[in-house]
Structures are given as structure tokens and as C-alpha cells.
């Protein structure tokens, strides 16, 4: 069973009355790779800075290994940070950049005459050398010791920053969007490297990003945030497959989010048609949000589909086509390997496990339609609305 290492208890952060964090409750386990994910201004970096000791919460408590640390300064916490801007010393080579923190004498508490006393402890040259070389091997930079950091690529500079942060052997490494300055291919390579380093070192990583692909690829746990609040906590699979509200569904991947009515356990109604699903526990006839991922929709013959629509746009994406389909004025995104030209009529089939039902929230009605404007949008939200297709035969 994992051991809890960090806990934020009812933490609030405000500036001049503006609430940035709104009663955050979160615990982080030892050796966990946890990602704080959300749009700019959601509070994720503020949360990271509170854990690192760079900010003190306006209210609430921060615990490290069961001890309250609200007033403990950053340099006295078993935490190090890697920022988006690596802040390497340009006049020092790779070896000296990594060794820099080890050369600073550390305060150590000892007992003298039955009393606690503090003394400065300096590492030997051999110990510094051993630890620097160990870290350079971990980040795959062995042989780069004498290289100028200005001669390194962006990915190599990031590895130096990670080695410098890890060489002091922290219990927790905080990473504030460290891949933001890298190109797409290098970002993907470094995602795997960061996960490998975390597993090899056996320490806790707390990672901040607005990139949902990074979060899904690397994390043991994802914390989705918006407007200073935690919207959902779970594994990448849970977050993607079972979003708690329309914001999470829209922010994590592409989603078609529709108004529906839960008629009974396992039966949801969309566009006045009933679809089997796996969801239970809703009140009879409860209004709900329905999430259908683009990859969970199968295109079939118009006469045999559960719904029938018209293709309005097609974009080739390499491994699939992004196909926009109009269903009674509401635009869906379907990702398929089948090419259906614009203007063609299609049918669709959705398996029960491809339909995800969520309770209504403050985000309902804000996401999911892939058109800039639809005159029928308001009608679709009306449970009594009968599409024209019911009368003219434009139906499954």
C-alpha cells in the first residue's frame, strides 16, 4: 500500500480578495508521478509553489510526511524544482552546473552535551564527483561533463537541469511545465525519459502542464483543475474514459457532449432516441450530459444506423479522417479510417460502452458542438423537441 507523503488540507490562496485556489484538498503518495493539469490561470502552478514553499497559503495547511510545513522555507524542504526556463549557469560546464548545489555546505543538526546544535557539513570532492557522475548517467549525459551548457540542445539542457535538481537527493521533484520550450518530437522523447527517471530514482514527481497528452502519457494520477478548484482526480484511464463533468470531458481529448435524459439505469435518450449505455445510479428522467468520444462512433449505412446525419467537412489526419457530421443542427466530430465526402449522408452506430453519462454542472452547454453557430442549438436542449427527420423519414 502506498504511503501518503504530501497533503494539502483545505488550502486557499487569494491576492487582494481574488481567490486563486478555492479550498483545495489533495494528497500525494510516495513514489507517485502526479500531474496537475488545466488551462492557464486554473491554479496549478500556485499549488506547485505552495508545495515547494515559495508561497504560503492564505488559509489551510500543508503537511509533509505528517508534519505541518506551512512556515518551512523552500531550502529546508526535501523538495527541488525544475522550471520551464532551466536557469543553468552559462559560464559553468555540465559537470559544474550539476555539482553547484553540492558544493554549498549544508546545515546538519547534531547533539552536543545533551543539546541539539547545528553545524555546517561539506561534502568531499570524491563524494561530489561520485554523485554528479551518477546523475549524469541517470539522465543519459555521461561523457558530456566538460561540455559548455550553451553548446547543448534544448533537451540536453533540460536533462542537466533535472540532474542538478536530483543530485541533492530530494524526496520530491516539482516540474513546472519543463517541456514547454521543446519542439514536439523532443517533447515526446522527453516524456518517456522523465517517466524512466522517476521510476529509476524511486521518488515523487509532481508535474504541472496544460498539455493533456503529456499528462496521460506520464502520470500515475492526474488532477484536473479549473477556476482554482479540483474538477477530478484519477488515473489517466479514468479521467479519459469516465469524465466527471463537461469541462473534464472537453479538456481531456476531443468530445461530443450532448444534452440527454436518463430514462432508466442503462438507458439514455439523445435526440428523442433511446441508447443502451453502462451508466447507473441516476434518477428516472434526470437531465444529463452525454459524452461520446469521436473514436467510439462507427460509420454505417444510413438505413441501418442509430442516427443519420450529413457530412459537412472532412480533414485528413494521417491515420484517420476528422469528419464533421451534422445531426439536426448539432455538429459531431467522428474520427474514422473510412472516407466519407462532404455532402454524403451516413448512419452511425455506438456501442453501450462508448456512451458516458455525466450529471449536469456549471459547464453544461458550453462544449461539444463543432460548429460556430447553430440555429437549432437551443431546440436540441428541449426534451420535447421532435427533429424534422421524425416526420420526413430522415432517421434510422
CORNOR-V303437 format. One record per pair of residues at least 24 apart in sequence whose C-alpha atoms are under 8 Angstrom apart, sorted by the first residue. I is the first residue (numbers start at 0). J is the second residue. D is the distance in Angstrom with one decimal. If there is no record, write none. Layout:
BEGIN
I/J/D
I/J/D
END
This chain:
BEGIN
1/28/6.1
1/29/6.6
2/28/5.5
2/29/5.6
3/27/5.9
3/28/4.2
3/29/5.9
3/64/7.0
4/28/5.1
4/29/5.2
4/63/5.8
4/64/4.8
4/65/7.4
5/61/7.4
5/62/5.6
5/63/4.7
5/64/6.2
5/65/7.7
6/61/5.9
6/62/5.1
6/63/6.7
7/59/7.6
7/60/6.0
7/61/4.8
7/62/6.5
8/59/5.6
8/60/5.2
8/61/6.3
8/62/8.0
9/58/7.4
9/59/4.9
9/60/6.9
10/56/6.1
10/57/7.4
10/58/5.6
10/59/4.1
10/60/6.2
10/61/7.8
11/56/5.8
11/57/5.5
11/58/5.0
11/59/6.2
12/56/5.1
12/57/4.9
12/58/6.9
13/57/6.3
18/227/7.4
19/45/7.8
19/226/7.3
19/227/5.2
20/45/7.6
20/46/7.7
20/226/7.7
20/227/4.2
20/228/6.4
21/227/5.3
21/228/5.6
22/59/7.7
22/228/7.3
23/227/8.0
23/228/6.5
23/229/6.8
28/203/7.4
29/202/6.8
29/203/5.6
30/197/7.9
30/198/7.9
30/201/5.5
30/202/4.4
30/203/4.2
30/204/7.3
31/202/7.2
31/203/4.9
31/204/6.3
31/219/6.4
31/220/7.6
32/194/8.0
32/197/7.5
32/203/5.9
32/204/4.8
32/205/6.1
32/206/7.5
32/217/7.4
32/218/5.2
32/219/5.2
32/220/6.5
33/203/7.9
33/204/6.2
33/205/5.0
33/206/6.2
33/218/5.6
33/219/6.0
33/220/4.8
33/221/5.9
33/222/7.4
34/205/5.7
34/206/4.5
34/207/5.7
34/208/7.3
34/214/6.1
34/218/6.1
34/220/6.4
34/221/4.9
34/222/6.0
35/205/7.4
35/206/6.1
35/207/4.9
35/208/6.5
35/221/6.3
35/222/4.9
35/223/6.2
35/224/7.1
36/207/6.2
36/208/5.3
36/209/5.4
36/210/7.3
36/211/7.0
36/214/6.9
36/221/6.9
36/222/5.9
36/223/4.9
36/224/6.1
37/208/6.9
37/209/5.0
37/210/7.9
37/223/5.7
37/224/5.0
37/225/6.1
37/250/7.8
38/209/5.4
38/224/7.8
38/225/6.9
39/209/7.1
40/225/7.9
40/226/7.2
40/227/7.9
41/224/5.9
41/225/4.5
41/226/4.8
41/227/5.1
41/228/7.5
42/224/7.1
42/225/7.2
42/226/7.0
42/227/4.9
42/228/7.6
43/207/6.5
43/224/6.9
43/227/7.9
44/175/6.9
44/207/6.6
47/173/7.0
47/175/7.7
47/205/7.7
47/207/7.5
51/76/7.4
51/78/6.4
51/79/7.4
51/80/7.5
51/173/7.4
52/76/7.6
77/169/4.9
77/170/5.4
77/171/6.5
78/169/5.2
78/170/6.1
78/171/4.8
78/172/5.8
78/173/7.2
79/164/5.6
79/165/7.4
79/169/6.2
79/171/6.6
79/172/5.1
79/173/6.1
80/164/6.5
80/172/5.7
80/173/4.5
80/174/5.8
80/175/7.6
81/160/6.5
81/161/6.4
81/164/6.7
81/172/7.5
81/173/6.1
81/174/4.8
81/175/6.3
81/177/6.6
82/174/6.0
82/175/5.0
82/176/6.7
82/177/5.6
83/174/8.0
83/175/6.0
83/176/5.3
83/177/4.1
83/178/6.7
83/179/6.2
83/180/6.9
84/177/7.4
84/180/7.9
85/156/7.3
85/157/6.5
85/160/5.8
85/177/7.9
86/160/7.9
87/148/7.5
87/156/7.9
87/160/6.9
88/148/7.8
89/147/7.4
89/148/6.2
89/149/6.2
90/147/7.8
91/147/6.8
91/148/7.3
92/144/6.9
92/145/5.5
92/146/5.5
92/147/4.5
92/148/5.7
93/143/6.7
93/144/5.1
93/145/6.0
93/146/5.8
93/147/6.2
93/148/5.8
93/159/6.7
94/131/6.9
94/143/7.8
94/144/4.6
94/145/6.3
96/159/7.5
96/163/6.7
97/131/6.2
97/159/6.7
97/160/7.6
97/162/6.2
97/163/4.2
97/164/7.9
97/166/7.1
98/127/6.6
98/128/7.8
98/131/6.0
98/163/7.0
98/166/7.8
99/163/7.8
100/163/7.4
100/167/7.2
101/127/6.4
101/166/7.6
101/167/6.8
102/127/7.6
130/166/6.4
131/162/7.9
131/166/6.6
134/162/5.4
134/165/7.3
134/166/6.2
135/159/7.7
135/162/6.4
137/162/7.9
137/196/6.8
138/162/6.6
138/192/7.9
138/196/7.1
153/180/7.5
153/181/6.3
154/181/6.9
154/185/6.8
154/189/7.3
169/202/7.8
170/202/5.6
170/203/6.4
171/202/6.0
171/203/4.7
171/204/5.9
171/205/7.4
172/202/7.5
172/203/6.3
172/204/4.9
172/205/6.3
173/204/6.0
173/205/4.9
173/206/6.0
174/204/7.4
174/205/6.2
174/206/4.7
174/207/6.1
175/206/6.1
175/207/4.9
175/208/7.0
176/206/7.2
176/207/5.4
176/208/5.1
176/209/8.0
190/216/7.3
190/217/6.4
191/217/7.2
193/217/7.9
211/250/7.4
211/251/5.8
211/252/7.3
223/247/7.1
240/355/7.7
241/355/6.7
242/357/7.5
243/357/6.1
243/358/7.6
244/288/7.9
244/357/5.9
244/358/6.8
244/359/7.3
244/360/6.5
244/362/7.2
244/363/7.8
245/288/7.2
245/290/8.0
245/357/7.7
245/360/7.5
245/362/5.6
245/363/6.0
245/365/7.8
245/366/6.9
246/362/5.9
246/366/7.6
248/290/7.1
249/366/6.5
249/367/7.1
253/292/6.5
253/293/6.8
254/290/6.3
254/291/6.0
254/292/4.8
254/293/6.3
254/332/7.6
254/367/6.0
255/289/7.9
255/290/5.7
255/291/5.1
255/292/6.1
255/293/6.9
255/331/5.9
255/332/6.6
255/366/8.0
255/367/4.5
255/368/6.6
256/288/6.5
256/289/5.5
256/290/4.7
256/291/6.5
256/366/6.4
256/367/4.3
256/368/7.1
257/288/5.7
257/289/5.1
257/290/6.6
257/364/7.9
257/367/6.8
258/286/7.4
258/287/6.2
258/288/5.0
258/289/6.2
258/364/7.7
258/379/7.5
258/380/5.8
259/286/5.9
259/287/5.1
259/288/5.8
259/289/6.0
259/380/8.0
259/382/8.0
260/284/5.6
260/285/5.6
260/286/4.5
260/287/5.5
260/382/7.7
261/285/5.2
261/286/6.4
261/287/6.6
270/379/7.0
270/385/7.7
270/386/7.4
271/382/7.3
271/384/7.8
271/385/6.9
274/351/7.4
275/350/7.8
275/351/5.3
276/350/7.7
276/351/4.1
276/352/6.2
276/353/7.8
276/354/5.8
276/355/7.4
277/351/6.0
277/352/6.1
277/354/7.6
277/355/7.8
278/355/7.1
278/356/6.4
286/358/7.6
286/359/7.1
287/356/6.6
287/357/5.8
287/358/5.0
287/359/5.3
288/356/5.9
288/357/5.1
288/358/6.1
288/359/5.9
288/363/6.9
289/354/6.9
289/355/5.8
289/356/4.7
289/357/6.2
290/354/6.1
290/355/5.0
290/356/6.3
290/357/7.6
291/353/6.2
291/354/5.3
291/355/6.5
292/333/7.9
292/353/7.1
292/354/8.0
293/331/7.8
293/332/5.5
293/333/4.3
293/334/5.1
294/333/6.3
294/334/5.1
294/335/6.8
295/349/6.6
295/350/7.7
295/353/5.4
296/333/6.3
296/334/7.6
296/347/6.4
296/348/6.1
296/349/5.3
296/353/7.6
297/335/7.6
297/347/5.5
297/348/5.1
297/349/6.4
298/335/7.8
298/337/7.7
298/345/6.6
298/346/5.8
298/347/4.6
298/348/6.5
299/345/6.5
299/346/4.9
299/347/5.4
299/348/6.7
300/345/6.0
300/346/5.3
300/347/7.8
301/344/6.4
301/345/4.6
301/346/3.9
301/347/7.5
301/395/7.0
302/346/6.7
302/394/7.9
302/395/5.7
303/346/6.6
303/395/6.1
304/345/8.0
304/346/4.3
304/347/4.7
304/348/5.4
304/395/5.3
305/346/6.8
305/347/5.9
305/348/5.6
305/349/7.7
305/395/5.3
306/346/5.6
306/347/5.6
306/348/7.4
306/394/6.2
306/395/5.2
307/344/7.0
307/345/5.7
307/346/4.4
307/347/6.5
307/393/6.8
307/394/5.6
307/395/5.9
308/344/5.7
308/345/5.6
308/346/6.4
309/341/7.8
309/342/6.1
309/343/5.7
309/344/4.5
309/345/6.2
310/339/7.2
310/340/6.9
310/341/4.9
310/342/5.3
310/343/5.5
310/344/6.4
310/345/7.3
311/341/4.9
311/342/5.9
312/340/7.6
312/341/5.3
313/339/7.6
313/340/6.8
313/341/6.5
323/369/7.3
327/375/7.3
327/379/7.9
327/386/6.6
327/387/7.9
327/388/7.9
328/373/5.9
328/374/7.2
328/375/5.5
328/376/6.6
329/368/6.0
329/369/7.5
329/370/7.5
329/373/6.9
329/375/7.5
329/376/6.5
329/379/7.8
330/368/5.3
330/369/4.9
330/370/5.8
331/367/7.7
331/368/6.4
331/369/6.0
332/369/6.7
346/395/7.3
END
